[in-house]
Amino acid sequence: MVPETYDFWLFDLDGTLVDAEWSYTREVFDRVGSRIGYEFTDRQAELLWHGLTGARDPQLREWGLDPTAFWPAFHAVEDPQARAEATYLHDDAARLLADLRRRDVPLGLVTHCAEFLARPVTDRLGLTDQFDTFLSCSDETGWKPDPGPLRVAMNDLGVDPARQRGVYLGDGDSDVGAAWNAGLDAVHVERHGHEYRGRCVRADHRVWSFDDLPRSAMDRVNAEWAAYTARTDGSGDEVTGSDD
């Protein structure tokens, strides 16, 4: 892995470090559907839970659903303890975090998940104390790909991306966009497959597992060249984290 490459590391939570058992996700959407009078298919539930299509509100509207009705129902049916018990830590994420903690680099967690749901998960999995700062996005901080949440986390860590090299790791294009907008490198971990997602997310490092992060100097050179071509789309013009 490449902990020596970066001075500080920021992580997304859901889909990046952890995931919930499918039975829990399915039950949540069944209960939400009962409240708002809509029957979610398995595909719709997965798209929304993992944010595979990008921002969730436009996707809800495409299906004829009002986000202002969906989100209160979603948060009302979720049981923080049940969610925590149904959530597991990815093995590759556990290995990377352990490696970084041994090297004592600053670590931050920045998630769209509401804190009342995220904290029980990280507490149960022993993750809370592994991070030097923990931020659940809000209207006050902004929402990814806005760089605001990452800037708040960097301020908490006391780091400066203008002087120190940092990276944000996530599983969605909004994570990549937030990283680049905040002046950080981006790692996209693809846990579902490009075909299932329906698009390919560009990033500085694109991996199936954190175990696949470049390990050698030559790997990093190759990765930086790939990142340059991804950012410029081969034309010299900057692009943001989005689908191909």
Salt bridges, closest charged atoms under 4 A:
GLU4 OE2 - ARG220 NH1 3.13
ASP12 OD1 - LYS144 NZ 3.09
ASP14 OD2 - ARG83 NH2 3.07
ASP19 OD1 - HIS50 ND1 3.62
ASP19 OD2 - HIS90 NE2 2.68
ASP30 OD1 - ARG26 NH2 2.89
ASP42 OD1 - ARG26 NH1 2.62
GLU78 OE2 - ARG83 NH1 2.65
ASP92 OD2 - ARG191 NH2 2.97
ASP99 OD1 - ARG102 NH2 3.65
ASP99 OD1 - ARG103 NE 3.22
GLU115 OE2 - ARG119 NE 2.98
ASP132 OD2 - ARG101 NH1 3.52
ASP160 OD2 - ARG163 NE 3.37
ASP173 OD2 - ARG199 NH1 3.11
ASP175 OD1 - LYS144 NZ 2.76
ASP185 OD2 - ARG165 NH2 2.83
ASP185 OD1 - ARG231 NH2 3.78
GLU190 OE1 - HIS188 NE2 3.96
GLU190 OE1 - ARG197 NE 2.77
ASP204 OD2 - ARG231 NH2 3.09
ASP211 OD2 - ARG95 NH2 2.56
GLU224 OE2 - ARG165 NH2 3.50
ASP233 OD1 - ARG202 NH2 3.28
GLU238 OE2 - ARG231 NH1 3.61
ASP243 OD1 - ARG199 NH1 3.32
ASP244 OD1 - ARG202 NE 3.08
